[in-house]
Amino acid sequence: MDGYQEIEKFFSETGLLSEKYPDFEFRKSQKEMAIAVADILEAKSHIFIEAPTGIGKSFAYLVPAILFAKKNKKKAVISTCTINLQEQLINKDIPFLQEVLPVGFRAALIKGKSNYLCPKRLKKVLENANTLFETEEKICLEQIYSWSKVTNDGTLSDISFPVKNEVWDSVCAEKGICTNKTCGNIKDTECFYQKAKYNASISDVIIINHHLFFTLFDGLKKKDSDGYLYNNDFVIFDEAHTIENIAASNIVPSVSREMIKYYLLKLYNDKKKKGLLLKYPALHILPVIQNLLDLNEHFFSLIRRRFFKHPADADPQLTVRIFEKNMFENMLTAELINLVENLKTLRQFSKDDLDENQLQDFVLKFSEINYLIDNFIGQKNLAENQKFVYWIELSSLKPGANVSLSVSPIDISGFFRDYIFKENNSCILTSATLSINGNFDYYKTRLGAEVCSDLRLPSPFDFYNQVKAYVVKDIPVPGRSDDNEYKQKLIFWLNYFIDMTGGKALVLFTNSFIMKAIGTELKNLLDEKGIRLLIQGEGDSSRNLLKKFRKDVNSVLFGLDSFWLGVDVPGEALSNLIITKLPFLVPVHPLIQARLEYIDENGGNSFMDYSLPESILKFRQGFGRLIRNKKDSGILVILDSRVLTKSYGKFFMNAIEDCRLEII
């Protein structure tokens, strides 16, 4: 029986899925997507697939991918953005398919190397704990040792107790330190990373996240090669709407004051009298480290004073774009070179390969730091035919905030065109939001995906009967954060619509200042009605806020950027989705500015070609939070009159599914 017959049989109304899967509903779109994936794999080509919530896209790409991989002795690399989806795939979907599919297959989840415990490093650190750590850190180390005896996968996510970063960083597997030579062959090794790597090598399906995919892919990319991470694989990007920014962030690493300080203190901390160098004859290097710590503070303090306003000034910014080369000097370079050369001389005193690798890792780290600072200052050409944007960034407006030097390519369409959408390979990109007003032109242009075919599947939900939309006309156009008339109108209408559903509302904001100001004024009012108000950024993690929101059915949740996508709250708890403002990009970030300029310089229209499409896609993602299954119902509220008064407003309303509409 060929692959197509298997797919037809699996997804049919009387097939394996209907027979084995609880609460099965036949979905025509699910079968259509599965067949499209099979076609693309057979043709060695590429496709964009928009698969709205409720289609069951995970099975729709997993089943044809597994059947094709087994038949053709290939690997299916499944790359996702969120941890939730990775856990769903490896813990739920794949075990189910391993039970019901007519072919046996192996699957493995790969995490970044530093997620894994290295037993040999742990043993070394235990031997030298007194020179490395203080009491609290040693207690944490003992807890990790006890856990190492019972853990199955040896990864950080398997630990149930709080772990200090400085302790974990000393015992985890790291590139250049933990190797086949130090950790032994797969038959004898206790190394969790080596085991995970081996399991991946013999698996048919690999689950990975986008960040790790592009980190590993960077050193392996070739225009004319078969495969991506392996010589004979194909890749499926789920949550594909996120890959442009993730890929760009992995091309050039940032360098920061705190990163440099952290690595220096790992070598030697004078206040604690702890550090790696205490096990070596390295007294002559300790003054070099202290000098670098002082220079590091001075260097980044000078940068902050020169390029940033005082926090009390009007409109202080967290980012400053750097246009000119050589605007300041690398004050660290001579001492960084000195440190690197001194570290090299200590290799002869290493007791084994692990010790030597650890020293070499610091040699490479500080060499790279020096290179990255020099590159930032000199704005060196990092890649052919590629323009880069350079900026300095503060982590906050606090006086002691971290300072980073960051670089990113402005346009990565050429990168994707050459290395992802290459001939005789298959790449499948899927998400609930990849099209705008019925076409995929925006993402195809951004990603150099002209050769890709596309498929847009209809939603299985009846939005007209499940959703009623309200657009408020009686509200000022969103303006400054100190616009009192706008704030008072926003408070009035939020209270009005929250009352309509008795809470049960997710309220999406684009500005944290306005969100907190509105939250302060509404909190007591809602408390009197027995409605609990949860606000992002007030101490609780996003995950905990969502748990509380789901559990307390009548609560209201105020959220910012991360709550516009990836939030899954089916049922009554989310019956009311309120969008306070159209999610236009604020072009204050240097990367956004540079992308807009690049489009205009090349004959485009930055508003129509970038700002508007990005806002529409985010608007669609926000709308997608409301209806998660066929039993859900609720109201959508838009508190931005521009959807009615501006010429571009119709693009937002056309971008979402048809539903009943009332203008107030």
N, C-alpha and C positions, 0 to 999 in steps of 0.2 A: 504493500500500500504506500503510495507516494505521500509527500509532505502535505500537498493540498487536500487530499482526501482525509488525512489525519486531522487537519485543521477544521475542515467542514464537519467531521464527525465530532470533534471535541466541543465546538461552539454551537452545534445545532440544538433545537428545542428538546430533542430526546437524546443528546449526546452525553459524553463523559462528565462535562461540567454540570449539566442539569441533574445527572444521577448522583454525583458525589458532593456537590457544593451546597452548603446550607443556604436557604433563602435565595436560590437561583432565580434570576429573571433573564429571559432570553433578550439579548440586545443585538439587534441587527448591525449597529455601528461597531460593536466589539468584533464581530466576525469579519466585517469589511476591513477593519484596521489590521487584523491578523493576516488576512490574505494580502493586503498591501505590503506589509512587512516581509512576508515570504517572497513576493514578487521582486522587491528591491534587493534582497539578499541574493536571489538567483541571478539577477541582472548585474550585480556588482555596481550598484549606483547609490544615490543618496536621496533622502526624502524628508520633508517637514510634514508632521502630522499633528493637526490640532484636534485633541481628544478631550472634550468637555468633561467635567466632573460627572460621575455616574455611568460612564461607558465601560469602565473596567479595563483601563488601558494597560495595567501591569500584566495581566494574563494575555492581553492582545499582542504584546510584543514578546513576552517570555516564551510562550508556546512555539511560535514559528522560529524564534531564535534558537531554542533548545533543539528542535527537530533538525534545523539546518546545520547547527554546529556538530551534532552527532553524525549526521549523514556525510558531512564534508570534512570532518576532523579539524574543525576550527574552534576558536574560543569566542564566546559572546561576552563582551565587556559592557556591563550596564553601569552607567555613571549617573548619579543623582546629586541633588544639592542638599537636601535635608536629611538629618539623622533619622527622623521618623519614617521616611520612605525606605531608607536602607534597612531599618529594623523590620519593617513590614515585609520587604522582599525576602530577607534571609531567614526570618523567624516564622513567617506565615505563608506567603505565596509559594516560595520554592519548596518547602517541605510538603505542601499539598500536592504540587506537581510531581514531586519525586514519588509520591504514592500512586498517583492516578495515570500518569503518562505511560505509554507502552514502551518507552525507551528509558533505560537507566542513565542517570547523569550525575556528575559531581558539581557542587557549587561552593564558592569560597568568598568571604568578605575580606577585602584588603583595606587596612587602615594605614595611616602614615607611620613610618618606622618608630617614631618617638612615642607612639601609643602603646608599644609593647615593652614589657619588662625584659631586661637582659640579665639572666641569672649570674653570669660571670661578672658583670659590672656590680651587681648586688653583693656578691661575695667579696669583691675587692673593697667596695665602700664599707661593708661591715668591718673588715679588717682595719680600715683607716678612719672609722667613724669619729674617733676623738680628735683627729686633726682636721676633720671636715665640718662637723656639725656641733651645735649646742644641744642642750638637754631635750627641748621640745622636738627638735628635728630628729634626734636619735630615737625618741619614742615613736615617731612616725616611721622611721626606718625599720624598727622592730615589727611594727604592724604590717609593713609591706612584706617583710621576710615571712611572717606567719601566713599571710594571704598567699604568698608564692607557693606554699606547700599544698594548697587546696584548689587554686584557680584552674579552670580548664583552658582558657584562651590567653591568660596573662596580659590582658589589656587594661588600660586605665579605667575604661567604662565598667569593668567587672568589679571595681573596688567600691565598697559601701561606706567607707569612712573618709573623712576629710584628708586630703593629701597635700602636703606643702610642695609648691612648684620646685623649689631648690633641691628638695630631696628626690622627687621623681626625675628631674633632669639629670641627676647623678647616677641613676640606676636604669634608665630606659635605654632601649636600643637606639643607636644613632649612626647615621651615614658616616662611613670612614672609621668608626670605632669598632662596631660589631660587624665582623666579616665571616665568611665561610672558614677562613683560617683560624680566627680566634674562637669561634663558637662550635667548630667541629662539623663533620658531615651529618647528613640528615638522620642517619641510622643511630648515631651516638649523642646528638646534641640535645641539650635541655632548653635551647634558645627558642622562645616563643615566636620571635620574628622569623627565624629560619624555618620553623615548622609551618607558619602561615604562608611564607613565600613558596615552600614546597607544595603545600596543599593547593595554592593557586596554580602552580605549574602543571598539576595533574587534573585540574578542574576544567569543566566545559563552560561554566558560567562564572564570571568574576564580577562581584559587586564592589563599586568604588565610588568616591565622591569627586565632584568636579575639580576641587582644588588639588587633590592628590593626582587625578588624571593628568592635569596640565603640568604639575611638578615633575612627574615621571616622564611624561611625553616630551618635555623640553630637550632632554638629552638623547632622544631616540628618533626625533622627527627627520624624515627624509621624503623628498618629493616623489621619488620613484619606488618607494618601498611598499611591500605588501604588509598590511596591518598597521597597528597603532602602538599598542604597548607590547604586543607579541608579534612574531613574524607572520602569524596566520590567524588574525582575529578580525572582528568587526565591532563597531561601537554603537550603542544606543544611549543617547543623552535624554534622560527623563528630566522634567523641570528645565527644559532647554532654554527658556527665556532668560536664564541667569548666566549663560556661559560666556557672553562677550566680556562682561566686567570681570568675571573670575579668571578668564584666560589672560586678560590684560594685566591683572594684579600679580600674576605669576611670572611675567616675562622679566621684570627687573625688581629685585627685592628693595625694600626701604632700609634705611639705616637710621638709628635713633640714639639719643643720649643714653637712655635707660638700657638699651640692648648692649651698648659698649660697656657700660658700667657693670651690667650683670655678668658678662663674660670675664671681665677683669677681676671681679670679686670671687668668681669661682676659682681663679688661679690663686689669689691670696686676699684675704680680708684682714686688714691690720687691726681693726677694732675687735674682732672676734678671735684673732690669731688662728684662723682656720683657712684651709685651702689646699688645692691639689699639690702646689709646689713644696709643701712641707715634707713630702716624701722624697724630695730630690735635694742635691747640694745646690740650692738656688738662692742663697742669701743675696748674691749680687744682682738678682733680677727683681727683688722686692721693691727697691727704690724706683725702678722703671715703671712698675705697676702703679705705685703711688703717684708718680709724676703724671702718668697717663690719666689716672682718675681726676687729678686736679685740672689737667689740660682739657679733658672731656667736659667737665662742668663749665670751665671758662669759655671754651669754644662755642658751646651751644647757648650759653648766657649772652655772649656777644651777638650771636645770630638773632636771638629773641629780641634783644634791645634794639637792634638795628632795623628789623623788618616788621615788628608788630607794635600796634598802638598800646597805650596803657589801658588796662581793663575798664577804667572809669571813663575813658573817652567814648564818644558817641559811636555806635555801631562797630564794636570791636570784632575782628574776624579771627577765625581759627586757621585760615590758610592764606598764604601769600605766594603768588606765582613768580617764578624767577625767569626773566627773559634773557638776561645778558650772561655771557660767560665770564668766569673769573671775577665774580663780584666780591669774593673773600678768599682767604687762603686756607689750605688744609693745615691747621696748626698741629695736628696729631701725627702727620706722616713720618717725620724723622724718628719719633719715639715708637711708633707702631713698627717700623722697620727694625729698630733696635730690639724690640720685644721679640719679634719673629725670629731674628737671628739668634738671640739668646735661647729661645725655646728649642731651636734645632740642636743646640749643643747638649741638651739634656737627654737626647734620645739614647745615648750610650749607657745611661744609667737605668734605662727601663728594664724591668725584670722579665717581661714577656711581651708578646705581640699586642695584647690588650692595652698595656701601659703605653707602648710606643704609639699605637693608633690614637690613643687619647691625646697625647702631646701633639701628634700630627694634625688632629682635628682643630686644636687651638691655633696652630700655625696657619691652617687654611682659613679659619674664621677671621683672624686678625688681618690676614693678607687681603681677604675679600672686603672687609670693612674699609681698609685703606683704598682699595680699588673703587669701591662704590662712592666714597666721599670725593675722590679725585674726578670720577666720571660726572658726578653731580655738578661740581664746580666748573669743570671744563666743558660740560655738555657734549661729551664725545659721541660720535655717531655709533650707536649700538647695533644697528642692523641696516642693511642696504635698503634704500627706497622706503624708509620708514621715519616718520616724524615723531618726536617725543615731546612731552610737556613735563616741566620740572617745577616742583613746588615745595615749600616748607610748611609743616603742619604742626599745630599745637594739639595735645590731647584734650585740653580744656583751657579755660581762662584763668585758672588758679596760678599763682606765682611760680609754684614748683612743677607745673605740668611738663610732661615729656615733650621733646622737640624732635621731629622726624624730617629727614630729607627723602623726598619721594619722586619717583620717575615712572611715567607710563607712556606706552605708545598711544598716539591720538586715534589712529585708524588701524584696526587689525584685520580688515577684510582680506588683505593680501596673505596674511599668515594662515587664515582659515582656507582661503582658496588653494594655496599651495600644499598645505600639510594635512588638512582635514577632508576637504572635498576633492581628493585626488582620484585619478582614474583607477579602475580595477579594484576599488575598495568600496566598502559600504558603511555609511554613517546615517543613522536615523535619529532625527530630533523630534521630540514630542513634548507637548505641554497643553494645558487647558487654554492658554492664551498665546498664540503665535501669529494670528492674523489681525488685520485692521480693516474693518468694513468689507470683509469677505475676501481679502487677498493677503499674500505673504510677502509683498514687495519690500516692506520695510526691513524685516529681518534678513531677507535674501541680500539686500544691498549692504546692510551693516556687516554681514558675515561673509561677503564674497561668495554667495551660494547660488550663483546664476545657473549652475548645472543641475540644481536640485529640483526634483518634482515635488508636488505637494498634495495634501489631502486634508480637507476640512470636514469633520464629521458633525452631524447635528446633535444637539443635546437630547438626552432621553427624557428631560423634564418638561412639564407643561407649565411654562412660566406665566402664561396668560392667566391661568387659574390659580397658580401657586403664589404669585407675587402681585402686590399693588404698589405702584411707585407714586411718590409725592414729590413735586418740585415746587419749592417756595420762591415765589416771585417777589414777595414783600421782604426783601433783605438786601442791605447794601452790598456792593461788590467788595469782596475781601480786600482789605488794604493793609495799613500799617498795624503792627502788633499793639499800638497804643490807641487805636481807633475805638473810642468808647461806644459810639452809636452801633458800630458793627458788633461789638461784644455783647451789648445788651439785647440786640435782636437775636444773636446766636443763642444766648441763654434762654430767651423766651421760647424760641422754636424747639430747642432741645428738650426743655421741660414739657412742652406741648406734646411732642411725639413720644417721649418716654412714658408719659401718662397714657397715651393711646394703647400701649401694649403692657402697661404695668411693669416697666423695666424690660428685661430680656433683650437688651440693646447693645450692639457693638458700635461704638462711635469712632470713626476714623478721622484723625487730624493730620495736618501736614506741618504744624508748627508747635513745638513743645511749650513755648512761652504762653501761647494762647490756650493750649490744652490745660495747662496747670492753672492759669488764671480762671478759666471757665469752671474747672473742677473745684476750685476753692469756693466759688460762689454757689455752685449747685449742690455740693456735698451735704450741707445741713438740710437743705430743702428736700433732698431725696431721702435722707435719714428719717425725717419726719413721716415720710410715706412708707417707711419700711423697706426702702430700696437701697441696697449696698452699692456704693460707687468704687470701682477699682480703677486705678490710674497707673499707666505704665511709667516707670522711672521713679517710683516712690519707694524703692528699696526691695521690692519683690521681683523675682525673675519672671520673664515672659511665660515660661512653662508653668510656674506656680500660679500666676494670674489666670491663665487659661483653665487650670484645674479648678480654681475657685469660681470662675465664671460658669463653668459647666455644672458644678455642684449646686451653686446657689442660683436656681433657675430664674429668679426675678432680678438678679443683679444687672448692673450696667458696667461695661468695660470701655474706658477711653484708651485708644491705642494710636501709636505713630507708625512709622515706616514698616517695621517687621510684621505688623498685624494686617497689612493690606494683602499679604499673600501667605499661603501655607497654613492658615488657621482653619481647623476642621472642627466645627461645633454643630453636629447635626441635632435636630430635635428642637424642643420648645425654648431652650436656653438662649438661642439666637433666632429670635423672631422679628427682629427690627435692626436693620443695617442703616446707619446714618453716615452719610459722607458730607463732612462739613465744608469741604473746599475741593475743587478740582485739583488733582495732584500734579500741577505743573512743576517742572524742575526749576529750582531757584539757581540761576547761573552764577553763584558765588564761588563754587568749587572750581579750581583751575582746570581739572580734567574736563568738566562740562563746558567751561568757557572755550577751551581749546578745540573741543569737538564742534561746537557751534561755529567758531571762526574757520575751521578747516572746511566745513560744508560751504560756507559763504564764499570763501576764497576759491573754491573749485566749481563755482557757478550754481550752487544749490541755494535753497532757501532754508536756513537753519530752523526757523519756526515750524514750517510745514514738513520738513524732512527729518527733524529730530525731536524738537520740544513737544510738538503736538502728538506725534505717534507714541513717544514714551509716556506721555500723560494718559493717553487713551488706553494703552496697555495696562498701566497701573490701575486705572479706573475699572477696567474689566476684571482685573485680579481682585480688587476690592469687592466688586459686585458678586464675584464667585464665592464669597464667604457665606452668603445668605442661604442658598438652597444646596443641600448636600445629598439629598435623596428624594425619592418620589413622594414621601410622606410629609416632607417639610413644607411650610408655608410661612409667609411673612410680608413685611413691608420694607420698601427701599425709600429712603428719604434723601433728597439732594438739597443741601442748604447753600447752593451757589447758583445765583440767578443767571450766570453767564451761559448756562446751557440753553437759556431761552433768548437772551439778548444779543449774544455774539454770533457772528457768522459760523464760527467753528463749533458752536454748541451742538449742532445737529450731528456732528461726527461722534460725540460722546454718547448721545442717545441712540444713534444707529448701531453703536458698537456692542450694546447689550441686547439680550433676548427681548422679544416683544412681550410686554406685560401691560396690565391696566394702568392708566396714567391719570393723575389728577394734579392740576396746577392750582396752587393756593396763592 
